[in-house]
Amino acid sequence: AHRFEGPVLILAGDCSTWIGEELQREHLDLFTDARLEVIPGAGHDTVDDAPEATLAAIRAFLAEPR
């Protein structure tokens, strides 16, 4: 992962105690251009738990100028 220099979106559910925000923040250091989005009301599976918020975060990330 440390060789990838493109933009990376990391998602975490704010209700996840397994692979949540704390662990995902550590992953930010693995990439040169990474961003973390914490999805409110979601657990580990953000797409299943909060599909609208997850899709909005992904769309916003993809719409950012590069």
Secondary structure by P-SEA (a helix, b strand, c coil): ccccccbbbbbbbcccccccaaaaaaacccccbbbbbbbcccccccccccaaaaaaaaaaaaaccc
